[in-house]
Structure formats: structure tokens, C-alpha cells
Amino acid sequence: AAAAAAVARPTYPSSHQGTKDWDKLVANIKKEEKDEKLDGDAALNRFFQDIYSGASEETKRAMNKSFSESGGTVLSTNWNEVGEKKVDMKPPDGMEWKKY
């Protein structure tokens, strides 16, 4: 019977008359962030974050290795390809890689 009883969240003393459902507030903020329409770099960054967050450990390892070894010029999700050898730098066309 004790397992079936709902677990009550602790309440804290406050001088404020109303109460806030913080779990609901957090859920609303997360929903707004997910539904937010982004442009440019922010949209691209969100796209890569979504790929990374839903990826397997092998895919995450491939993304980290390819990005770090290439100096940020390559991002691969294929561990079979990336795990075998060092990832070469591939700057965009018309650009030249310079080490500072």
C-alpha cells in the first residue's frame, strides 16, 4: 500500500501567498526551447546538438575525434571510417589552413 501512495514533494515556507509548480515551469521552458525557430548559425548548432544528443556512443566518439583532429573542418558520424586513421584537415574551398 505504501508503494501505491503518491510521493509528496516537500514544501518550503514562504511569505508569498501563491505557489508555483516548478516542474511545470521547467517543462514549459523546455517545450518552448524545442519549438523555437532559429536562423543561421544558431539553427545549425541546434541541428548538431540534436544529432549528438540522440547518437550512440560510437557515433559520439566519431564526431569528437573527427572534429578535434581536423581542427573543426570535418564532422563525421561514421566510426568505421574515422577510427582507422587520423582525420585530415579539409578547409572550405578557397581557404587555406594555417597553424598559429
Secondary structure, 3 states (H helix, E strand, C coil): CCCCCCCCCCCCCCCCCCCCCHHHHHHHHHHHHHHCCCCHHHHHHHHHHHHHHCCCHHHHHHHHHHHHHCCCCCCCCCHHHHCCCCCCCCCCCCCCCCCC
